[in-house]
Amino acid sequence: MKLRLGTRASTLAVTQSTHVAEALRGLGHEVELVRITTRGDRMRGSLKALAGLGVFAAELRSALLDGECDFAVHSLKDLPVERVPGLVIAAIPEREDPRDALCARDDLRLASLPMNARVGTGSPRRVAQLRGIRPDLEYVDIRGNIETRLSRVAPGDLDAVVLAAAGLNRLGLHGRITELLDILPSPGQGALALECRNQDSEVREALVALEDADTRVAVTAERELLRALGGGCAAPIGALGAPALSAGSRESSSRTVGAGQPSSDLSAGPASPRSGDDRTRDKPHLTGGVYAMDGTRHLTLSVAISTPEAAGQWIAQEMVMRGAEQICDITAVRESRLAEFHEDQPETTQENIFRDIQQDVFAGGELWPRGHELRDTRVFLPREEGPLSVAIEAAGPQVLCEPVIRRRTLSPKGNLDGADWVAVTSARTVETLADLGWRIPEQARIAAVGPATARALVAAGYAVDLVPKGPSSAADLLDAWPEGSGRVIIPGSALSSTELVDGLRGKGYNAETLPIYTVEPVDAPSPQLARAWRAGQIDAVIVTSGSVARAIDDVLGWPPGIRVLAFGQPTAAALADLDVAGAVAPSQDPNSIVRALTDLLTKGQA
């Protein structure tokens, strides 16, 4: 039977899909990989039914519903727990290692990392558990693909990163693991889901040959626990379904729970439970945990699985009864948490762009200009993967994402004492204040440059008094700021422009800047980026700020023929100072960005 396997174009997605394809070929099927990279008329119709899903899963599911492929391979931990009408998870193959892995410099383990070592991870679940073990470490929020994250383990940047062992193993990077961690993984971690249309009986029959019954039981229980808790994608919730327990496991009481069977013999305990009842030793077990983000409290419960759905529901109910909602926000969802386009001068955010994309898609509007085929082009975006890279991939190019600058906390010459107002111009400022151990004085009013910065402030426990309407720029904040007097302190980047402080002084305020961080080039690009850059395999680069332009000049240089798109005239001016010609995106709304990039790739440098 010939099967079309839909996959995203990322290295890990293709690797996972290729592994499944080879297994099916071994069973006598012909399998073609179909890379799903664009979002056009297809999405405007079918994605209306998928509102609320993760965008990457939604792309594949939309392609399935529209018949572009016969089945798709998902990482189960990234798949929303809600079912989609018309689709079915036909098979869940045998699970890879579900554990989290530490990848540290000098082969260090978690216990041997020095005090204040910097550990990178984008997972609140991992941070909450690791803080309970090593509260003395600095946990740095990072994004990007696996190779990008590993490349940050370098002198002057990160001492270690934490990644899923399954992804490292699938990419042949198991040699980078220095320790497999004894913390609870994300529900479904390490497992793959093979999804197809419900009515395609022949496809379902082909896929079910790869089903692993033990894995299905375990991950069904884990995901039901998450669903029953109402857990959001950023909630620090872990779960693991495990086979029959051995005598070497640690203590925690548990009972078998089946459909409609009550039990009250669960207790809080560590993450690797041992049954207290010999009668349950031959049954798989489910362990779930919720964790306080500061690492000071947790609740872990274990139960032997009779019916996976019932086990997950029972633990969720027991957790709520025992105060899980007082330990953490179990419904937390992740903001984009992506930095704004401009390091020095905050303007339109990636989050705003992605919101506009979603609104246009679900409203059925015209999203991208028609008639351009950019599937054979490759674009370098010197940022982490996120909404901006999704917007670019929607037009067809393959996007290589990798930051070329990093934030470095300074030793400030001053503080926030005596401020009547504190103006915060980026989420990076909020992160740096936390790094410094500073709190904005209670008597000070707080202004945020835009919604993304305001949300970062609220998440840090502040009340925000002023947020302008508009594209999150210093000019918009000045327009919204009332005439008056008093002392205004603007903590932020040492490279920030003087537009805000000058404007506030013009309105009668005693305004001053307080540099608390700077941005600087990374030590070196990843081997993947360096090879592609030197070999001329990148068609265009998007430069989002003057800092990024200077960092590219410093760590990569400018190969002949590279096409450059600058965000705004200040960035274009910085490029001109480096003798680099570039086209300029007239504005930062999604259509303008993609049209400017399309013109650049099809017509050349303006």
Steps between C-alpha positions, in 0.01 A plus 500: 500500500627851419482741794566875506653600833456866592785655697633841592836590348698526823789259549339320794160472329654356184716259702200373695292467185781321316526247784127426471521487121781242515298284738204507262722428199627198689141379508472530122343845464619780271536824700549852366593788734292812434649810663227730629653849504242741357169646617274631223143433394523160668531657845241768457232235472582203716686672783181668615412166657839479671497826697695466823739233373874537487582657167745232389259214578225704333701528176537123476142432604371749247702326228348169609144630490558651157647180358855628440638200686371167632640517851723715719758433769480716812711522815228399743608737775437793263159376386201671666289261704177601325388266222435636152182383324584286199849402621622208709834402656526167322824386663746591772831316441732383775616794703852642501660593833248737667753659736649848498873524434766738626757602238775681688850627437794289614275192550354654816198350675225701667648454847847608386401821321656794685284741697332762276563290190271600211264225384285555192150361449172632360286277725336627822449134599874434486592824678253441784637150569865593459464794738385250762830314453743787421347834606845660476517476120391768251234370261501676163198494269615382157326407177603357165565159351715237669824591322448870576453425869800269517715765331438730796693271735819701466730717709334831579150379423339191658652229718231249403167453327219258576335321206283197439716191475275363225577783259873473566492125443302529177747753362801290596606753765484267801873556547424856615303372802695529826215384727147363473298690758274354767211742444152441364475556124228673303194281431567302183870590484701263284197357320383555142141515378403379152182684403277449197146563382249294691329363188823381330475137610788382279737763639392419855561131440850571368591725793365278776780252427735749674281523813662428838229415751707575812593844371136575411387417856773710660459814290121483504508509880753787499303711254172433677657631822600817316157534340312441825712759682432751223875539477628773271808468282710703747376334819771321705329159479685173447372147446643159420332167442740217582499119481467277805710640783822348626615465857770760433253784453435759768205500741159650441164342577271415211194303402347355188225724370254384238195660349264605777723356774559743786826514691645723768835336558721738302765715662751760395838356422801508267492464127598131469235315705497149634173323567412443861272214400652179355176433315564798271862416419410331172310805371636811330502808718431867440685768693403865475642814654434872528779736603538850639706716267735601782576135573378512860188281474374211296234232502569160339254212499515148362236242410502160333322514164201280444329732251732778373227765471372426850851508648574840350164643608534363852844648560383835359201507734716404797755769412233769491362379835850519648558859388679475166362841401673654804834355392502634145279640225399169344323676213799715401553550130818622339527846358716517194779628729689603194701818514388798302639559151719790609760464773552872535160639415195278564248502220257241366541168684514153357206418725291775338594371154397148591172626645432682172580184305257298710225759464547509122508121470191436706311788339571351159681810377767534233819422687789485257550634148426237238713388211839464674663161550781528753524139608857463373632802691663511841479796737714564808311658789740594781238436767353198672224295338155644556219702343731700273657188351151353456394812310797471266460125447138570409626662181702192409869542592681273739603707803822446694466658845792573729566798731821692438476725807450430869403706802764574764406642837703804608596633843275807505627835627181590681169350602125561479462668838312830496331443163152642450477308172692202362479458122563146374578470131541124447443159652880469519496778758256302716725193475807705593332658802429147623863399434615794712256412778337845466136588549340818369413714806136470605446876495614532138251495214596267214481566127548224241592564138243250372278200579777238491709695751191562712428128513858428605458754781170353613652150497775635727237627747470867406198721432547703182363856497563607138505300177466687169287390212691445178806313376697495830748777426663773707306757295168337590594491869590869485169584334311321777707650783327796669666835551631535855800490727686257720790259472490235228757220490534294181691177570601315187767437240822698496445522123154656516428817306434825686157558338298414812714678757527813281127503437414467871735784587320707240174428684639635826627185672835439665574195289812284504612171347646219708693244294457158660587275207660502161490272199811357342587256222512130576847350505450299182219375276387139511680264260174458306464876441871549427499226234186628330626861510843418356356271232264767370196289591311796652317726257401783733547624854255709701669759721274614782716763673830683487633269772421198288665660194821560694492148648466341156790711379705386800429124511412416138595775257301572183541250215476629144148499358316464832171692491420707805165622634518767770224578745465876493728787408712490820599142420564595136725783621696257717546274197613796291767575762627147435492558121217245465215577261155384600135534411275648769166359614266803494317380813493202730152365433504139370400574142760777466776276633418213268446726196835671563672163534324366190607806299855463631523134399331536163612846386824557683633769730323835477 
